[in-house]
């Protein structure tokens, strides 16, 4: 399976998704992707693309993965925050 291609901040963002101060609200997580190569965990957001979860904190990274999986499994809307690199460092479900 090929690795997801990162989307730069705002590159593929739809007009209906408002981002303020790095926050994107009211979106869905439709897929998760990871590989043993150590490239991290990625989430797919419709209208935005693939976003990489931040690995800045090992314990925090596990929590981000669990929240993304919960949102995907139960089709819950999420809000997420992007850090300066465009990685998702916070998820609200």
trRosetta pair geometry for C-beta under 8 A, 3 or more apart (Angstrom, degrees):
i j d omega theta_ij theta_ji phi_ij phi_ji
1 33 7.5 -142 132 -147 135 115
1 35 7.6 -159 74 -86 102 112
3 33 7.8 146 -144 139 50 132
3 35 6.7 -72 -95 -6 92 144
3 37 8.0 -68 -81 55 125 141
3 39 5.9 -20 -134 102 132 170
4 33 5.6 131 -26 67 118 150
4 42 4.5 -169 37 139 144 167
4 44 7.4 -149 -117 -78 143 88
4 49 7.8 144 180 164 112 86
4 50 3.4 -165 171 -164 136 172
4 52 7.9 175 81 -69 121 81
5 49 7.5 -59 84 180 80 127
5 50 6.5 119 60 43 44 126
6 49 7.8 101 -175 124 29 125
6 50 6.4 -96 -101 91 38 96
6 51 7.5 70 -139 -117 77 38
6 52 6.2 -36 -101 -16 109 109
6 86 6.6 100 178 109 122 135
7 11 5.0 -150 -178 57 86 117
7 12 5.0 -75 -149 20 138 113
7 48 6.3 174 75 160 157 68
7 49 3.6 111 -37 68 140 143
7 50 6.5 138 -10 53 96 59
7 51 7.0 -55 42 -75 99 71
7 86 7.6 -156 85 177 57 136
8 11 4.4 87 59 -35 82 125
8 86 6.3 -100 -143 -95 43 157
9 19 8.0 -179 -172 142 93 167
9 82 6.4 160 -106 118 103 158
9 86 5.2 -134 -55 -101 85 103
10 13 4.9 -59 -138 13 46 129
10 19 6.9 -121 -83 36 92 150
11 49 7.6 -16 78 9 104 145
12 47 7.1 176 138 160 88 43
12 48 5.8 124 92 -158 94 29
12 49 4.8 80 61 -27 143 118
13 17 5.4 -116 -172 74 95 121
13 19 6.7 -47 -156 -19 160 126
13 24 7.5 -129 -129 -117 123 128
13 47 6.9 49 -155 139 37 89
13 48 5.4 19 -101 -111 64 83
14 17 5.2 88 63 4 81 101
14 47 3.7 -38 -19 -176 122 127
14 48 7.2 -87 0 -59 82 66
16 47 7.4 -38 53 176 100 166
17 24 5.6 12 172 -158 112 101
17 25 7.6 168 -157 57 72 51
17 26 7.1 -160 -119 73 72 94
17 27 6.1 30 -120 -72 122 111
17 47 6.2 155 -19 111 130 129
17 48 6.5 -45 57 -65 172 110
18 24 7.7 163 82 -134 39 55
18 25 6.6 -16 66 41 85 99
19 22 7.0 -19 -179 -145 102 8
19 23 6.3 168 -151 78 61 44
19 24 4.9 -23 -95 -83 91 76
19 82 7.9 -7 -150 17 129 119
20 23 5.6 -19 63 54 68 99
22 81 5.0 48 125 -161 105 80
22 82 4.9 -138 -164 56 89 72
22 83 7.3 49 -158 -84 141 19
23 79 6.0 7 -172 176 103 107
23 80 7.3 167 -147 88 59 32
23 81 5.2 -31 -91 -95 68 76
24 27 5.9 6 136 -8 107 134
24 45 7.6 47 120 -176 147 162
24 48 7.1 53 -172 -94 161 154
24 79 6.7 176 88 -155 47 61
24 80 5.6 -9 56 58 93 78
24 81 7.9 173 17 -86 70 29
24 82 7.2 49 -9 -20 107 104
25 79 4.2 -7 -111 -110 71 103
26 77 5.4 -17 -140 -172 46 130
26 79 7.0 24 -20 -80 46 81
27 45 5.0 15 162 -157 138 112
27 46 7.2 -176 -162 49 93 75
27 47 7.6 -132 -128 56 110 109
27 48 6.8 -1 -140 -7 151 135
27 77 6.8 120 55 -157 23 78
27 78 6.0 -45 71 64 74 80
27 79 7.6 112 25 -97 85 37
27 80 7.4 -58 53 12 121 102
28 45 7.0 147 72 -140 50 64
28 46 6.1 17 59 15 102 109
28 71 7.2 179 -155 156 55 105
28 72 7.9 101 171 -103 82 56
28 75 6.7 -11 -140 -155 121 66
28 76 8.0 151 -124 80 76 32
28 77 6.3 -62 -77 -108 68 56
28 78 7.1 117 -113 17 25 91
29 32 7.1 27 167 -60 117 84
29 43 4.9 -50 -138 -170 107 122
29 44 7.0 108 -163 64 58 57
29 45 6.6 -40 -100 -87 53 71
29 68 5.1 -176 -148 -161 166 78
29 71 4.5 82 26 100 120 116
29 72 4.4 -78 103 -66 102 86
29 78 6.1 31 -25 8 100 142
30 44 4.9 -62 64 93 90 106
30 45 7.3 144 10 -106 92 22
30 46 5.8 73 -20 -43 137 94
30 72 6.7 130 -129 -127 10 96
31 43 7.1 156 84 -158 54 49
31 44 3.9 28 48 21 96 126
31 72 7.1 117 -77 -130 14 138
32 41 6.3 -11 -171 -174 101 103
32 42 7.1 150 -160 81 51 52
32 43 5.6 -23 -102 -101 69 69
32 44 7.6 -129 -64 7 28 82
32 65 7.4 88 -151 -150 143 80
32 68 5.9 116 -90 127 118 121
32 69 6.3 -25 -30 -83 155 76
32 72 6.3 -108 -26 -24 101 163
33 41 7.1 153 79 -159 45 55
33 42 4.5 -17 61 60 98 102
33 43 7.8 -178 20 -78 76 25
33 44 7.4 69 -11 -35 108 97
33 50 7.2 -31 34 -136 131 124
34 39 7.7 178 -151 70 58 79
34 40 6.9 -105 -123 126 89 32
34 41 4.5 -29 -79 -102 112 72
34 42 7.1 169 -72 16 57 71
35 38 7.7 -58 92 9 81 29
35 39 5.7 26 50 33 107 106
39 42 8.0 -12 119 -33 102 108
39 52 8.0 -98 152 -123 81 125
40 52 5.2 57 101 -162 142 108
40 53 6.2 -167 169 59 112 76
40 55 5.4 -123 -110 -39 111 125
41 52 7.3 126 80 -156 43 63
41 53 4.7 -6 78 31 95 124
41 61 7.4 136 22 -179 118 99
41 64 7.6 160 75 103 130 106
41 65 5.3 38 82 -99 175 105
41 68 7.6 164 138 55 127 154
42 50 4.8 9 174 -174 127 107
42 51 6.7 153 -157 75 75 33
42 52 5.2 -43 -99 -96 79 59
42 53 7.1 -154 -91 -3 26 79
43 50 7.2 155 78 -150 33 59
43 51 5.6 -22 61 61 85 87
43 53 6.6 75 -13 -50 102 97
43 68 5.0 -120 -89 -151 135 137
43 72 7.8 -144 -142 -58 104 121
43 88 6.8 -10 31 10 122 156
44 49 7.2 -73 -142 171 68 28
44 50 5.5 -33 -95 -93 68 68
45 48 4.0 -6 94 52 113 121
45 49 6.7 -1 57 49 82 30
45 50 7.8 159 18 -93 74 19
45 51 6.0 20 -2 -1 118 116
48 51 6.9 -7 126 -40 122 113
51 80 7.4 133 108 110 158 153
51 82 7.3 -101 -153 -99 129 105
51 86 7.2 -129 -139 154 88 84
51 87 7.3 136 174 -141 85 38
51 88 5.1 80 137 -34 121 111
52 86 7.6 69 39 108 94 84
52 87 5.0 -51 89 -120 92 88
52 88 7.0 -174 91 15 39 83
53 61 6.3 116 130 -146 114 79
53 64 4.6 153 -161 125 126 137
53 65 6.4 155 97 -68 175 71
53 68 6.9 -100 -77 -28 133 148
53 87 6.7 55 161 -176 13 95
53 88 5.1 -44 -110 66 55 103
54 57 7.8 37 120 21 102 73
54 60 7.5 -21 94 115 101 118
54 61 6.9 -128 98 -95 57 84
54 64 7.0 142 48 -44 74 169
54 83 5.8 76 -86 -3 138 133
54 85 7.9 122 -104 60 97 116
54 87 4.1 114 -77 129 78 124
54 88 6.1 -138 -12 80 85 44
54 89 4.1 18 4 -93 152 76
55 58 7.5 24 -173 -89 78 50
55 61 4.9 28 -122 -94 59 140
55 87 7.9 -83 5 -174 63 152
56 60 6.8 -19 74 71 82 135
56 61 7.6 159 41 -58 48 97
56 83 7.6 106 -33 -54 140 166
56 87 7.9 145 -27 97 101 142
56 89 6.6 11 17 -124 130 111
57 60 3.4 59 79 20 118 116
57 61 6.2 -177 84 -21 57 80
58 61 5.7 -49 -147 27 26 114
58 62 7.0 28 154 -17 59 101
59 62 5.9 -50 -157 31 36 112
59 63 6.8 33 148 -16 64 105
60 63 5.6 -56 -152 37 37 112
60 64 6.4 41 151 -22 69 102
60 89 7.8 11 148 -165 134 73
61 64 5.7 -51 -150 33 34 113
61 65 6.6 34 152 -19 65 103
62 65 5.8 -54 -151 35 32 112
62 66 6.4 31 152 -18 65 106
63 66 5.6 -53 -146 37 34 112
63 67 6.3 33 156 -17 67 106
64 67 5.9 -56 -147 38 30 109
64 68 6.2 29 155 -18 65 108
64 88 6.6 145 -162 111 133 104
64 89 7.7 -82 -89 -151 141 25
64 90 7.9 -115 -101 -115 104 17
64 91 5.7 118 -138 4 74 120
65 68 5.8 -57 -147 38 29 110
65 69 6.2 28 155 -18 64 109
66 69 5.7 -56 -146 38 29 111
66 70 6.3 33 154 -21 64 106
67 70 5.6 -52 -146 35 31 114
67 71 6.4 32 155 -18 65 105
67 78 7.6 113 150 -123 103 130
67 91 4.4 156 111 92 138 129
67 93 5.4 -159 -165 -28 95 123
68 71 5.8 -54 -148 37 31 111
68 72 6.3 29 154 -17 65 107
68 78 7.8 7 -109 -85 59 168
68 91 6.2 -115 -62 -111 75 172
69 72 5.7 -54 -144 38 31 110
69 73 6.0 28 159 -19 66 111
70 73 6.0 -58 -140 38 25 109
70 74 6.2 -12 172 15 63 113
70 76 6.9 -14 130 28 82 134
70 93 5.9 2 98 -126 118 171
71 74 6.9 -76 -138 54 19 85
71 75 7.7 38 169 -135 54 7
71 76 4.6 -102 -132 64 65 94
71 77 7.7 -70 -152 99 108 6
71 78 4.8 -3 -130 -53 154 122
71 91 7.3 -111 -22 171 142 129
71 93 5.0 -138 -74 -115 99 114
72 75 7.5 13 -173 -74 25 44
76 93 5.2 53 114 -168 138 97
78 91 5.7 -22 -168 -166 128 94
78 92 6.4 147 -162 76 70 54
78 93 5.4 -31 -104 -98 89 62
79 91 7.5 151 81 -158 49 46
79 92 4.4 -4 57 55 96 110
80 88 4.9 -27 175 -141 132 112
80 90 6.4 162 -156 88 58 60
80 91 4.9 -14 -103 -103 92 68
80 92 7.3 -165 -76 21 44 69
81 88 7.0 113 70 -152 47 61
81 89 5.8 -55 93 61 97 81
81 90 4.0 23 33 48 114 107
81 91 8.0 -134 19 -63 72 37
82 86 5.4 -14 -171 -142 124 37
82 87 6.7 136 -152 65 71 27
82 88 6.2 -48 -96 -90 62 49
82 89 7.2 99 -150 9 19 87
83 86 7.3 -56 67 13 64 16
83 87 5.2 -9 38 59 107 84
83 88 7.9 165 -1 -116 83 3
83 89 4.5 69 -44 -22 106 133
88 91 6.4 38 165 -61 121 95
